[in-house]
């Protein structure tokens, strides 16, 4: 027992050598050598106490006895010193075993040599060799066991082997000894000896020392192991916490934890899995895998791992299997574990909402006896992982909740406030600060709230706040007040609500609530009050405006109706004038009758021309006069009319012409525009019978919304004709542009002057405006659109010889007189004429083979129009010339490429159109 205890003590102390260095290593080595050497020495002499020879006194020489102790300690110390405790190297293990064995042998035989007894001691060499071999082999085996297994069980086995080495060698050595009686040994030998009584005392003390060393070593070893384990555990858990907190999400956290735990335990695999709602299907999302092993990532079913695994994990208990083959029978999940190379496992579940929701497991590809330390370490690591994952989820839910709250508050434009009454601290977010005109980064106190209130609202607001913090009232703080911005001075309306928070003693701790800016609502309410107060007046104004609009609409409808009527009359009148003017023109050309007859014909022609002018004015009012809009230089035109206007208005009227420079060109018919200016000048002259000033000007102006002209917002030119005459009252001014309305005496005007100018302006895309005041005068403005083209410089036409007009002409018109007159003019010009009363008749003639060179056709006819007929003729015979004759410039349905002649016309007008047509 002494040998085993001494060996165990020595090996326990020696195990600290591998974790120590320097003086600490030397101290542990010395303690281990003393324990082992002392144990060997004690065992020897205790065993010798049990040896006795009848009639012989036994004593021991002190020097040899102490020297044997020193040899035991020295040899064992040398053996323990060369052992490689980190890895079991064969050479070092053998050398250490030989040294320790040599220490056992040398101590035994030197101790035997120091024994004093009246007998002769001899040894059997064979058994001595056997004792030496036992010491060497057993010591080597003990060292090998101690180096291979550092745990308590391994160390105990090594101690037994060492005890066997010591005891076995001793008793085999004693068996090899032979004692032959001889003379006694006494003090005369001169050697210092010690009796058995003293030796028993020394051995007892030394044995007690060895036992104390052994107990102390075990106690120290236990303390050190526990401290080391705690330190190791603490380092691991600290590193685990660091890795978890550095992870951005649950997946990365579990991946980092799996790798760290797998490496710490030297496991073959460490995996994390999510469990489905059914508690059976689970998915291994990621795992740590040792080199050479396949990953276990994939989808599995828990029930396939057997009833033990399923029941333990669903019950929230950790599954610990040390040997799958031994612990699980076939059909109880063994096959599934073996399929993914699991021979030992620790699996910890996560129970959430009363169901299995996740698992974390440590796999080993061989049977493994999991220690309590390893199992507790896995459980604690997994619990920390679950806690971290839960914290991440809670933080994510909190962030999501805060984001929803922020979005709701921002979208609702709601601010909040929180006043800590005890510490006098006020919390305002940026939106609430903005309601008091304070920048987001500026700190605020309760004084900012009190000072920011409008003077008229401060007292009732503070009264409501006092009632809210009063323990007796605890009223709801619900007020609307105005604020005056601290930084911008802007007055805002705010609606605030809140309640106080009180402790058990009734003391108000804080007041919190919301604030909403209601400035827009208050403005709307104020506008509504003003609206209600002025409703009657505005209704009356609206009715007046409506009546004015209705009057304008009726006037517009009346003017439109009159325009349609006059346009139709003018068209028919043109058809009547065409044969009259044509016939009179032919009579004048042929000189029919005498002087008296020619005078009558000339008078009739003059009346017909006046009728033609009247029709043109009617067409102008109806906006159906034939126009040729081109780019016109207004400044040049007005300046060029100076002499004509001056001669027309007479010497009593002073003419002032004011034209802006660099005027753009207007889009207008120059001849009609000159006639319009002349008409307006004549009207201005008639309004100044006693003389005055006629101001003729031209300007360019950009028209905006609500302009007096009523035109679209663009750039326009206007010609202003202003006089200093008698002026017009409002009633006269309202009817001034009506056709046949005149302020002149009977027979002094047709009443079509202003209406003709109005129609011209409208037809060109412009407008006519009138401004007049009794006794001051009248201003007429003719607004015209700006032309995108440039005005063309007119050149004097060269006199050309009229080409010979011969061939056959087909005349088509539904009016017999017009057709006859047109045919006579063409015959007079040298054409052979064929007549047709409709487009259909003309096409029948063409179908019958009638040939012609020229087609002259009216436009508006029953059935086929002249334009349709002309297009058909052009398609059938492109070489034939076509001329359209129209009563007014109704361009709808007329091909713009077809030449046109306006009714009524003379022979010269027809000849001119034909010359242009023939070229």
PyMOL commands that set and color helices and strands:
alter all, ss='L'
color gray80, all
select helices_A, chain A and resi 2-14+17-19+22-49+62-82+90-113+125-148+152-176+187-189+196-246+250-265+302-305+307-314+324-327+334-339+372-412+430-435+446-452+455-469+519-533+535-590+595-621+634-640+642-649+670-686+730-735+753-763+816-828+839-847+866-876+907-918
alter helices_A, ss='H'
color red, helices_A
select strands_A, chain A and resi 58-61+115-117+119-123+177-181+193-195+269-275+281-289+298-301+319-321+344-352+355-364+414-420+425-428+477-484+491-502+508-517+630-632+653-659+666-668+692-702+715-723+767-773+777-785+808-812+832-836+854-858+881-886+900-902
alter strands_A, ss='S'
color yellow, strands_A
deselect
rebuild
show_as cartoon
